[in-house]
Amino acid sequence: MKKKINIFPSLALLCGLFLATALSAQQYPDGLIDKTVAVVGNEMITISQIEQEVQMMRAQGLSSDRNVRCELLEQMLVTKLFLMQSRIDSLKVNQDMVESELSNRIAQVKTSLGGEKEVEEYFGKSLYKIRQEWRKNIEEQSLTQQMQGKVAQAVDEITPIDVKQMLDTTQVADLPVVPVKYKLSQICIYPDREAANMACKERLLALRERIIAGESFSMLARLYSKDPGSARKGGELGMASKSIFWPVFSDAAMSLKPGIVSQIVETPDGFHIIQVIEKKGDMFNARHILLKPEYTSEDREKAFKTLDSLKTEIENGAVTFSLAAKFYSQDPSTRTNGGQMCDPQTGSAYFEIDRLKPQDYEAIRYLNEGDVSKPVESLDNEGRSGNTVYKIVRLDKAIPAHPASYENDYDLLANMAKQKKSMQAINDFINGKIVSTHIIIDPIFKDCPFEREAFLAKIRP
């Protein structure tokens, strides 16, 4: 069952999530009670905030060596410098974004810990208080990121002279390697999706009738569900926030009484029947059986026969590939431009290997430029198994892997030069602010190997 977001957030997200959450008074290493360990202007950093970060790293199974607290403190010091400047520049927080991010994070932690009560027990405070603290943290994150972006974007526009200067001062071995790229065209034929969807629904209705007649939902899920993550658990998804599933799936589940089996629910993953086990506020635990449309051998044979004929006519010169695509291809995104494909995410006419569907790459990997592949079974741009498509593919052009060059990869090198300038601007900003800002660091961090040595001068004697 594909969910809209990961249940377990990344370390970076967790670090941001728990940064502003204060711990109740307790003992810390070396017998210290929670206290302020750094001041940046009028901003403070406490030892509890650092220990929260260490705690969350360990919870994620990440190692924390003896220098991790030093690294975390340095990150926090830098963040505070940007935060202070964002307030001086009167940057505004996007409250809609903050509320959306806060809701997502609350949903994630509730799913991870098992519910609202479990969250409150884990943090030792009410969910209302947690929301207040996390909202403030997300607002500060938003301001910090905006300020970093403002500093980075303030650099001058990159000129060809800048790119040439960068190339002159960069060893060839240090230049980015541009991977092999392919320019492709395709002619697609779709199977009878309506008939396949109907057959899928009929199979699911038959399973629903068997469950209502007394058969075990869990047993049938293990036997027939196409969701490998939940099938081995009898279709059970576990207690989770409704916001992490497709809305139509969540709405159907939340409307059910425990034990009742839903009607068929369609999501981008396929077709489901759902049985709710338990509901708790905006969370639920449910079983489901997922089935996906399957296509017949007749669909494949009919499409392959047509594509084989088109391939022969193209190779014999009876029709151009572009004209055949316009008349016979059923893919609306490529048919109008003669079958030429483009990366749906980048918009580029060239595909890197890891951006190609495996089936498409297998079709063209041994072709020469201008060759047309045999008919293959692939997926459409959504990449879902229910969206099978049959196609022939022409390799229009292949650019071998090579070190980036001014002549062939100017845009890539210009972006590289821009990034280099932006990073230098950010570093200059940080170094300047360290010198000009009132910063005090507790002497317990005097042995820290800070990357920015200027922080060492701020340690209180």
C-alpha positions in Angstrom: 0.0 0.0 0.0 1.7 3.2 -1.2 1.4 6.0 1.3 1.7 9.7 0.5 4.6 10.2 2.9 7.1 8.0 4.8 6.0 7.0 8.3 9.5 7.4 9.5 10.9 10.8 8.8 14.5 11.5 7.9 17.2 12.4 10.4 17.2 16.0 9.1 13.5 16.3 9.6 13.7 14.8 13.1 16.5 17.2 14.1 14.3 20.1 13.1 11.3 18.6 14.7 12.7 18.2 18.1 15.2 21.1 18.3 12.8 23.4 20.2 11.3 20.8 22.5 12.6 21.3 26.0 13.2 18.4 28.3 12.0 18.3 31.9 14.8 19.0 34.4 17.1 16.0 34.6 20.7 15.0 35.0 23.1 15.2 32.0 26.6 14.1 31.4 29.2 15.3 34.0 26.5 15.9 36.6 25.1 19.0 34.7 21.5 20.2 35.2 19.9 21.6 32.1 21.3 25.1 31.4 22.1 27.6 28.7 25.4 26.6 27.0 25.5 29.2 24.3 24.2 32.7 23.6 24.0 34.2 20.1 22.9 37.8 20.3 19.6 37.5 22.1 19.1 33.8 21.1 20.0 30.9 23.6 20.9 27.3 23.1 20.4 24.9 26.0 22.0 21.6 26.8 18.6 20.0 26.7 18.2 20.9 23.1 21.5 19.3 22.2 20.7 16.2 24.2 17.3 16.0 22.4 19.3 15.8 19.1 21.5 13.0 20.5 18.5 11.1 21.8 16.8 11.2 18.4 19.9 10.1 16.5 20.2 7.1 18.8 16.5 6.4 18.3 17.1 6.2 14.6 20.0 3.7 15.1 22.7 6.3 14.2 26.0 6.2 16.0 26.9 9.2 18.1 30.6 9.6 18.8 32.2 11.8 21.4 32.2 14.8 19.1 28.6 14.7 18.0 27.5 17.3 20.6 30.2 19.6 19.3 28.9 19.1 15.7 25.3 19.7 16.8 26.2 22.9 18.8 28.1 24.3 15.8 25.1 23.6 13.5 22.8 25.4 16.0 25.2 28.4 16.4 25.2 28.8 12.6 21.4 28.5 12.4 21.0 31.2 15.1 23.1 33.6 13.0 20.8 33.3 10.0 17.7 33.5 12.3 18.9 36.8 13.8 19.5 38.3 10.3 16.1 37.2 9.1 14.5 39.1 11.8 16.6 42.2 11.1 15.5 41.9 7.4 11.9 41.5 8.5 11.4 38.3 6.6 7.8 36.9 7.0 6.8 33.3 7.8 4.4 31.5 5.5 1.9 30.4 8.1 0.0 28.1 5.6 3.3 26.2 5.0 4.0 26.1 8.8 0.6 24.6 9.6 0.9 22.1 6.8 4.3 21.0 7.9 3.3 20.9 11.5 0.3 18.7 10.7 2.5 16.3 8.7 5.1 16.1 11.5 2.4 15.4 14.2 0.9 12.7 12.0 4.3 11.1 11.5 5.2 11.0 15.2 1.7 9.8 16.1 2.0 7.0 13.6 5.5 6.1 14.8 4.6 6.1 18.5 1.0 4.7 18.2 -1.3 7.6 18.9 -1.9 10.9 20.7 -1.7 9.4 24.2 1.6 7.6 23.4 3.0 10.9 22.1 2.1 12.8 25.2 3.6 10.0 27.4 6.8 9.9 25.4 7.4 13.7 25.6 5.8 14.2 29.0 3.5 17.0 28.0 0.2 17.6 26.3 -0.2 17.5 22.5 -1.3 21.1 22.7 2.0 22.1 24.3 4.0 20.0 21.8 2.2 21.7 18.9 3.1 25.2 20.3 6.8 24.3 20.7 7.1 22.6 17.3 5.2 25.4 15.5 7.8 27.9 16.9 10.6 25.7 15.7 9.1 25.3 12.2 8.7 29.1 12.0 12.3 29.6 12.9 13.3 26.9 10.3 11.4 28.8 7.7 13.1 32.1 8.5 16.5 30.5 8.5 16.0 28.8 5.1 14.7 32.0 3.6 17.7 33.9 4.9 20.1 31.3 3.5 18.4 31.5 0.2 18.5 35.3 0.2 22.3 35.3 0.9 22.9 32.6 -1.8 20.8 34.4 -4.4 22.5 37.8 -3.9 25.6 36.7 -5.9 26.1 38.2 -9.3 24.8 36.3 -12.4 27.2 33.8 -13.8 28.8 34.8 -17.1 30.8 32.8 -19.6 33.9 34.4 -18.2 33.1 33.0 -14.8 32.7 29.5 -16.2 36.0 29.7 -18.1 37.8 30.9 -14.9 36.3 28.1 -13.0 37.5 25.6 -15.6 40.9 27.1 -15.6 41.3 26.6 -11.9 39.7 23.1 -11.7 41.5 19.9 -12.4 39.9 17.6 -15.0 39.6 14.9 -12.4 37.6 17.3 -10.2 35.0 18.1 -12.9 31.7 16.4 -12.8 31.3 13.3 -15.0 28.3 13.7 -17.2 26.7 10.2 -17.4 25.6 8.7 -20.7 22.4 10.3 -22.0 19.8 9.1 -24.5 17.3 10.9 -26.7 14.4 8.6 -27.5 11.1 8.5 -29.4 8.3 6.0 -29.0 5.1 4.6 -30.4 2.7 3.3 -27.8 -0.4 1.1 -27.8 -2.4 0.6 -24.7 -4.2 -2.6 -23.7 -7.9 -2.6 -23.0 -7.7 -0.9 -19.6 -11.5 -0.7 -19.1 -11.9 -4.5 -19.5 -8.9 -5.1 -17.2 -10.3 -2.8 -14.5 -13.7 -4.5 -14.7 -12.1 -7.9 -14.3 -10.1 -6.7 -11.3 -13.2 -5.3 -9.6 -15.0 -8.6 -10.2 -12.2 -10.6 -8.6 -12.3 -8.2 -5.6 -16.1 -8.4 -5.3 -15.8 -12.2 -5.2 -13.3 -12.0 -2.3 -15.6 -9.6 -0.5 -18.5 -12.0 -0.8 -16.3 -14.8 0.6 -15.3 -12.7 3.6 -19.0 -11.7 4.3 -19.8 -15.4 4.0 -17.4 -16.1 6.9 -13.9 -16.6 5.4 -11.0 -14.9 7.1 -10.1 -11.5 5.7 -6.5 -12.0 6.9 -6.1 -15.4 5.1 -7.5 -14.1 1.8 -5.2 -11.0 2.1 -2.1 -13.3 2.5 -3.2 -15.3 -0.5 -4.3 -12.6 -2.9 -3.3 -9.0 -1.9 -0.8 -7.4 -4.2 0.5 -5.1 -1.4 3.6 -7.1 -0.3 4.2 -4.9 2.8 0.8 -5.8 4.4 -0.1 -9.1 2.7 2.3 -11.1 4.9 0.6 -9.6 7.9 -2.9 -10.5 6.8 -3.4 -7.2 5.1 -3.0 -5.3 8.4 -1.5 -1.8 8.0 -1.0 -0.9 11.7 -2.3 2.1 13.6 -1.5 5.2 11.6 -2.6 8.7 11.0 -5.2 9.0 8.2 -3.1 11.7 6.6 -0.4 9.3 5.4 -2.7 7.4 3.1 -4.4 8.4 -0.1 -7.4 10.7 0.9 -10.0 8.4 -0.8 -8.6 5.4 1.1 -8.6 7.3 4.5 -12.1 8.6 3.9 -13.4 5.2 3.2 -11.7 3.7 6.2 -12.8 6.4 8.6 -16.4 6.0 7.6 -16.4 2.3 8.4 -17.4 0.6 11.7 -14.9 -1.9 13.0 -15.4 -5.3 11.3 -17.4 -4.0 8.4 -15.9 -4.6 4.9 -15.9 -1.7 2.5 -17.1 -1.5 -1.0 -14.4 -1.3 -3.6 -12.1 1.7 -3.2 -9.9 2.9 -6.1 -6.6 4.7 -5.5 -3.6 5.3 -7.7 -2.2 2.0 -6.4 -5.2 -0.1 -7.7 -8.4 -1.4 -6.2 -9.0 -2.2 -2.5 -11.4 -3.6 0.0 -10.9 -2.4 3.6 -11.8 -3.7 7.0 -11.2 -1.4 9.9 -9.9 -3.0 13.1 -9.7 0.1 15.4 -10.2 3.8 15.2 -8.6 6.3 17.6 -9.2 10.0 16.8 -7.8 10.7 13.4 -5.9 7.4 13.4 -7.0 4.0 12.4 -5.7 0.4 12.0 -7.2 -1.5 9.1 -6.7 -4.6 6.9 -7.0 -4.3 3.1 -6.7 -6.4 0.0 -5.2 -4.7 -3.0 -5.6 -6.0 -6.5 -4.3 -4.4 -9.7 -5.5 -4.7 -13.2 -4.0 -7.6 -15.2 -3.9 -7.8 -19.0 -4.5 -10.8 -21.2 -2.0 -12.4 -23.6 -4.4 -11.5 -26.3 -3.9 -7.8 -25.5 -0.2 -8.2 -25.7 -0.2 -10.3 -28.9 -2.5 -7.8 -30.7 -0.4 -4.8 -29.7 2.9 -6.5 -30.6 1.6 -7.5 -34.0 0.7 -3.9 -34.8 4.0 -2.6 -33.5 6.0 -5.2 -35.5 4.2 -4.1 -38.7 5.0 -0.5 -37.9 8.6 -1.3 -37.2 8.9 -3.1 -40.5 7.3 -0.2 -42.5 9.6 2.3 -40.8 12.7 0.3 -41.5 11.7 -0.2 -45.1 11.2 3.5 -45.6 7.4 3.2 -46.2 6.7 5.7 -43.4 8.8 7.8 -41.1 8.8 7.1 -37.4 7.5 10.6 -36.7 4.5 10.2 -39.0 3.7 6.7 -37.7 3.7 8.1 -34.1 1.3 10.8 -35.1 -1.1 8.4 -36.6 -0.8 5.2 -34.5 0.6 6.1 -31.1 -1.9 6.2 -28.2 0.3 8.2 -25.9 -1.0 11.8 -25.9 2.1 13.3 -24.4 4.4 12.1 -27.3 2.1 11.5 -30.2 1.8 15.2 -31.2 5.5 15.7 -31.5 6.3 12.7 -33.5 6.9 10.3 -30.6 9.8 12.3 -29.0 10.0 11.5 -25.3 11.0 13.8 -22.5 11.8 13.2 -18.8 8.5 14.0 -17.0 10.4 15.4 -14.0 13.1 17.4 -15.6 11.5 18.3 -18.9 14.7 17.4 -20.6 14.7 15.7 -24.0 17.7 13.6 -22.8 17.4 10.7 -20.2 20.2 9.6 -17.9 20.2 5.8 -17.4 18.8 6.0 -13.9 15.9 8.2 -15.2 14.8 5.5 -17.7 12.3 2.8 -16.9 14.1 -0.5 -16.7 12.0 -1.9 -19.6 12.8 1.1 -21.8 16.5 0.8 -21.1 16.5 -2.9 -21.9 14.8 -2.1 -25.2 17.5 0.4 -26.4 20.7 -0.6 -24.6 22.1 -2.5 -27.6 20.7 -0.2 -30.4 22.7 2.1 -32.6 21.5 5.6 -33.2 18.5 5.6 -35.5 17.6 1.9 -34.7 14.1 0.9 -33.6 13.6 -1.6 -30.9 11.5 -4.7 -30.9 8.1 -4.4 -29.3 8.3 -4.3 -25.5 6.0 -4.2 -22.5 6.6 -1.2 -20.3 4.8 1.3 -18.0 3.5 4.7 -18.7 4.9 7.8 -17.0 3.1 7.1 -13.8 5.2 3.9 -13.5 2.3 1.9 -11.9 1.9 -1.7 -12.7 -1.8 -1.1 -13.6 -0.7 1.3 -16.4 0.9 -1.2 -18.8 1.8 0.0 -22.2 3.2 -1.7 -25.3 5.7 0.2 -27.4 8.6 0.4 -29.9 11.4 2.8 -29.1 13.8 4.5 -31.4 17.3 5.6 -30.2 17.6 9.1 -31.6 20.9 10.0 -30.1 23.3 8.6 -27.4 25.9 10.9 -25.7 28.6 8.9 -24.0 29.7 9.6 -20.5 32.4 12.3 -20.3 33.9 15.0 -18.1 31.8 18.2 -18.3 33.1 20.5 -21.0 32.5 24.1 -21.8 31.3 23.3 -25.3 28.8 20.5 -24.5 27.8 21.1 -20.9 27.8 24.9 -20.3 24.5 24.9 -18.3 25.8 22.2 -15.9 29.1 24.1 -15.4 27.3 27.5 -15.0 25.1 25.9 -12.3 28.3 24.5 -10.7 29.9 28.0 -10.8 26.7 29.5 -9.4 26.6 27.0 -6.5 30.3 27.6 -5.8 29.7 31.4 -5.6 26.6 30.9 -3.5 28.4 28.7 -1.0 31.2 31.2 -0.8 28.7 34.0 -0.1 27.1 31.9 2.7 30.5 31.1 4.2 31.5 34.8 4.1 28.2 35.7 5.7 28.7 33.2 8.5 32.3 34.2 9.1 31.5 37.8 9.2 28.6 37.3 11.6 30.7 35.2 14.0 33.1 38.2 14.3 30.5 40.9 14.6 27.9 39.1 16.8 27.9 38.8 20.6 28.5 35.1 21.1 29.3 33.3 24.3 30.0 29.5 24.4 30.2 27.5 27.7 33.7 26.3 28.5 32.5 22.7 28.6 32.9 22.9 24.8 36.4 24.2 24.9 37.9 21.0 23.4 35.4 20.9 20.5 37.0 20.5 17.0 34.8 23.2 15.5 35.1 23.4 11.7 34.9 27.2 12.0 37.8 28.0 14.3 36.4 31.5 14.9 33.9 29.9 17.3 36.8 28.9 19.6 37.4 32.5 20.4 33.9 32.8 21.7 34.3 30.2 24.4 34.0 31.8 27.8 37.3 31.6 29.8 
